[in-house]
Amino acid sequence: MSPEAGPQRPHRVRVAFPIRVRGMNAQSKFFDEETETLLVSPHEVMTRLRSLPELDSDVHVTSLKNGLGGTYHVAWLNAEPRDGYYELGLEIVEPEGDLWEITFPPPAPTEQETLAETWLACRRCGQKIFTTVPEAEAEFLRQGFRVARPCEQCRSTTGWEFTVPETETAPEIGKKPGVDQRAKGRAPLRLRIKVVRRSFGAASDDICETENVSRTGAYFFTSQRYQLGEIVEVVLPFKEGELAIPVPAKVVRLDPSVEGHAGGVAIHFLAADNG
């Protein structure tokens, strides 16, 4: 599936259909598991499994509502589990019927689909590219994300994984709170920040206080567990009862607990990339 084809495809629908998935896991052992969909389209399924199949392998999906099935290709996966489940994106190879029995609304003629963008690194040669990922959506792009793509340097299709460019990472982890060496121009401002996190269609708020802020990002401590590469929405500064439009941001650094503080989280405002 190419990025150019993305805007023409029908919308994905966020719905939890009960399904059965059968295939071979990464240890070449057969698995047969009942789960549910996260997103569906006529040609794709996003779901989660306790078993982890190989990237680029095939599995069989059956709808537990109507008994219809089809063979699907593992287009992407998260090799690191979340709450005991691995997230997967599956593309239809050979349908055996209409599994979902719903009508998918086509995008409006002038609507351009918002494609997830991220840095990917070839797992064979290490080459890094910033690219759109039409196979997935922003909420699934985090540490452990892998997708099969052609690599010009390797001259073959290889596995690519989510990465963070060196300019967005810290040279060291575990510095004293309030000391941030990731970039110049950061001010040690303590402001209330509201972080809206979304997982499987549900939103949750994390209200904290920043340690420092810059034009392109912020750093704060939190008791919640974040994922590297996680896409969030941020209100900064946050004032209770005041209407504010959140801005998208990406988690680009995670620090362990330091000197009695909760874990540190650095975010990069995605809106800053446009200005």
C-alpha positions in Angstrom: 0.0 0.0 0.0 1.5 3.3 -1.0 1.1 6.7 0.5 -0.3 8.1 -2.7 -3.2 5.6 -2.5 -4.2 6.7 1.0 -6.6 9.6 0.3 -8.8 7.6 -2.1 -9.6 4.7 0.2 -12.8 4.5 2.2 -12.8 5.6 5.8 -11.9 3.3 8.5 -14.6 2.6 11.1 -13.7 2.4 14.8 -15.8 -0.6 15.9 -15.3 -3.7 18.2 -16.3 -6.7 16.1 -15.7 -10.1 17.7 -13.2 -12.1 15.5 -11.2 -15.2 15.5 -7.6 -15.1 14.3 -5.5 -18.2 13.4 -2.0 -18.4 12.2 1.6 -19.1 13.2 3.4 -17.0 15.8 7.0 -15.8 15.8 8.1 -19.1 17.3 6.5 -21.0 14.4 3.8 -22.3 16.7 0.1 -22.4 15.7 -2.3 -20.1 17.5 -6.1 -19.8 17.5 -7.3 -16.7 19.4 -10.6 -14.9 19.9 -10.3 -11.1 20.1 -12.0 -8.0 18.6 -11.3 -5.4 16.0 -10.1 -1.8 16.8 -10.6 -0.3 13.3 -12.0 -1.9 10.1 -12.3 -0.9 6.5 -13.2 -3.0 3.4 -9.5 -4.0 3.0 -8.0 -3.6 6.5 -8.3 -4.7 10.1 -6.6 -3.3 13.1 -6.8 -5.6 16.1 -4.7 -6.9 19.0 -3.6 -10.4 20.0 -1.9 -12.1 22.8 0.1 -14.0 20.2 2.7 -12.3 18.0 2.8 -13.4 14.4 5.7 -12.7 12.1 5.7 -9.4 10.1 4.8 -10.1 6.5 3.1 -13.4 7.3 -0.5 -14.4 6.6 -3.3 -15.2 9.1 -6.9 -16.2 8.8 -9.6 -13.9 10.2 -13.2 -15.1 10.9 -16.1 -12.8 12.0 -17.8 -14.4 15.0 -21.0 -12.5 14.1 -21.6 -14.1 10.7 -19.0 -16.8 10.4 -17.4 -15.3 7.3 -13.7 -15.1 7.0 -10.7 -14.3 4.8 -6.9 -14.5 4.6 -5.1 -11.4 5.8 -1.5 -10.2 5.5 0.3 -8.8 8.6 1.2 -5.3 7.3 2.5 -3.9 10.6 2.8 -4.8 14.2 3.9 -3.6 17.6 6.5 -6.0 18.9 6.1 -4.6 22.4 2.8 -5.6 24.1 0.5 -3.1 25.7 -1.6 -4.5 28.6 -0.6 -8.0 27.4 -1.7 -7.5 23.8 0.2 -6.9 20.6 -1.3 -4.5 18.1 -1.5 -5.5 14.5 -2.6 -4.1 11.2 -3.9 -6.6 8.7 -4.5 -6.2 4.9 -7.0 -8.4 3.0 -5.4 -11.0 0.7 -8.3 -13.3 -0.2 -11.8 -12.5 1.1 -14.4 -15.3 1.6 -17.3 -12.9 2.0 -18.4 -9.6 3.6 -17.1 -10.0 7.2 -18.4 -6.7 8.5 -21.7 -6.2 6.6 -21.6 -2.5 7.0 -21.4 0.4 4.6 -18.2 2.4 4.6 -18.6 6.1 3.8 -16.2 7.3 1.1 -14.2 10.4 1.9 -15.5 13.7 0.6 -14.1 14.7 -2.8 -12.1 17.6 -1.3 -11.1 15.7 1.8 -7.5 14.6 2.2 -6.9 11.8 4.7 -4.6 12.6 7.5 -1.7 10.1 7.3 0.4 9.2 10.2 4.0 10.5 9.9 7.0 9.2 11.7 10.7 8.3 11.5 11.4 4.8 10.5 14.8 2.9 10.5 15.7 -0.1 8.5 16.4 -3.0 10.9 19.0 -4.4 8.5 21.2 -1.3 7.4 20.0 1.3 9.9 18.9 3.9 7.3 16.5 6.5 8.7 13.6 8.1 6.8 10.8 10.5 7.7 7.7 9.2 5.9 4.0 8.8 6.0 2.6 5.5 7.2 -0.8 4.9 5.7 -0.9 1.3 7.0 -1.3 2.6 10.6 -2.6 5.6 12.5 -0.9 7.9 14.8 -2.0 6.2 18.0 -0.3 3.0 17.0 3.1 4.6 16.2 5.2 3.9 19.2 8.2 1.9 20.4 8.0 -1.6 18.9 6.2 -0.5 15.7 7.4 -2.5 12.7 6.4 -2.4 9.0 7.8 -4.2 5.9 9.0 -1.8 3.2 11.5 -1.7 0.3 15.0 -0.4 1.3 17.1 1.2 -1.5 20.3 0.5 0.3 19.5 -3.1 1.0 17.9 -3.5 -2.4 15.1 -5.7 -0.9 12.1 -5.5 1.3 13.1 -5.3 4.9 11.6 -4.7 8.3 11.4 -1.1 9.4 10.8 0.1 13.0 9.8 3.3 14.7 12.7 5.5 15.7 13.4 9.0 17.0 16.0 11.2 15.2 19.1 12.0 17.2 18.2 15.7 17.2 15.1 14.9 19.3 16.8 12.7 21.9 18.7 13.5 25.0 22.4 12.9 25.3 21.9 11.5 28.8 19.1 10.2 30.9 18.8 10.7 34.7 20.0 14.3 35.0 18.7 16.3 38.0 15.1 17.5 37.7 14.9 20.9 36.1 18.2 20.4 34.1 17.4 19.6 30.4 20.2 19.4 27.8 18.1 18.3 24.9 18.0 21.7 23.1 18.8 25.4 23.6 16.2 28.0 24.4 14.4 26.1 27.1 13.1 28.1 30.0 12.6 26.5 33.5 8.9 27.4 33.7 6.5 25.6 36.0 3.2 25.7 34.2 0.1 23.5 34.5 -0.1 21.2 31.5 -3.0 19.0 30.4 -2.1 16.0 28.3 -5.0 14.1 26.6 -4.2 10.5 25.8 -6.2 8.2 23.6 -6.2 4.5 23.6 -8.6 2.2 21.7 -11.1 5.1 21.4 -11.1 6.2 25.0 -9.6 9.5 26.1 -7.9 10.1 29.5 -6.4 13.3 30.9 -3.0 13.7 32.7 -2.7 17.1 34.5 0.9 17.8 35.6 3.3 20.7 36.0 6.1 21.4 33.5 9.8 21.5 34.5 10.8 23.5 31.4 9.2 24.8 28.2 10.5 25.9 24.8 8.8 26.9 21.5 8.9 23.3 20.3 8.3 21.2 23.3 8.0 20.7 27.1 9.2 18.5 29.8 7.2 17.3 32.8 7.1 14.6 35.5 4.1 12.2 35.7 3.0 9.1 37.5 1.4 7.7 34.4 3.3 5.4 32.0 3.8 6.8 28.6 5.1 5.1 25.4 8.0 6.5 23.3 6.5 7.9 20.1 3.0 8.1 21.6 0.9 10.9 20.0 -1.0 13.1 22.5 -2.9 16.4 22.6 -1.6 19.2 24.9 -3.1 22.3 26.5 -0.4 24.6 27.8 -0.8 26.5 30.0 -3.9 24.8 31.4 -6.4 26.6 33.4 -9.4 24.8 34.9 -12.7 25.9 33.3 -11.0 27.8 30.5 -11.8 26.9 26.9 -8.6 26.0 25.0 -7.8 24.2 21.8 -5.3 21.3 22.4 -2.3 21.0 20.1 -0.8 17.6 18.9 2.5 16.5 20.3 4.7 13.4 20.3 6.5 11.8 23.2 10.2 11.9 22.2 11.9 11.0 25.5 11.2 9.0 28.6 13.2 9.3 31.8 13.0 6.9 34.8 12.1 8.1 38.3 14.8 10.4 39.6 15.4 11.5 43.2 11.9 10.7 44.4 10.2 12.2 41.3 7.8 10.4 39.0 9.1 9.5 35.5 10.0 12.4 33.2 8.4 12.8 29.8 9.6 15.1 27.0 7.1 16.0 24.2 7.6 17.7 20.9 4.8 19.9 19.6 3.9 18.6 16.1 2.5 22.0 15.2 6.0 23.5 15.6 7.1 21.4 12.5 4.8 23.6 10.4 6.1 26.9 11.6 
